[in-house]
Amino acid sequence: SVLEMIKSSNEYPPELPPVACQFIRAMLLFLAPLCLFPGHSPAQIIDGYFQGQNIYANVSNGGVPYYPNRLDSQHSNAASRLTYLIYAFAGIQNNACVLNDSWGEIQKPFDQQNMAVMGQTDSDSDSGTLKGIFHQFQLLKSYNPNLRILLSIGGSSAGAAFQTAASDANRYSFVQSCVNLFINGEYGLTQNYPNIFDGVDIDWEFPAPTISNANTETDQRDEILLVRFCIG
């Protein structure tokens, strides 16, 4: 299994702070029940994805924006039934985690009741406070304390970026950048906003030779070591 491969690795990169362990360990949440209890379906785990691009009208959503408030108790109430909500995606640039859409994620005012979680609108005048999708997630969690929100890093366009970010030379600083930005909430605003995200989903497509100049063995090793920071 993937877990057994990770645990059997004899290579031990430098340890990160405890919050980084939380960061990496979260990507195993969906694998662990299947590995620990073969044949057992973890029916208690219910997860769903929220794509950031869907707050804009586009072809994928039929021209109708889909806001996080669609998950609140005034609408579908889906947030109360989800174990994990996974946000897609964070980007990778220069071997560091970055926002994919800073306007939509931390700046866009949700200033109308019909677009804001539980009708709690943002003020358009205060440019230094958190707004956007991430503030809507903050509100969702305040009304649904059992909800955990994970950040999906990568996606189909980030395969080559993972190859260098997860390498021996960059792995530590890459993970630390993701922790600082998303777990600690260091978005460059007037204050930090930690604990919106509880962990991550690593969406490396793919650690195999489907990308120009990819090296299957190296990619697989680097992906395992990315997780190995916090296990064993």
Disulfide bonds with the S-S distance in Angstrom:
Cys97-Cys178 1.93
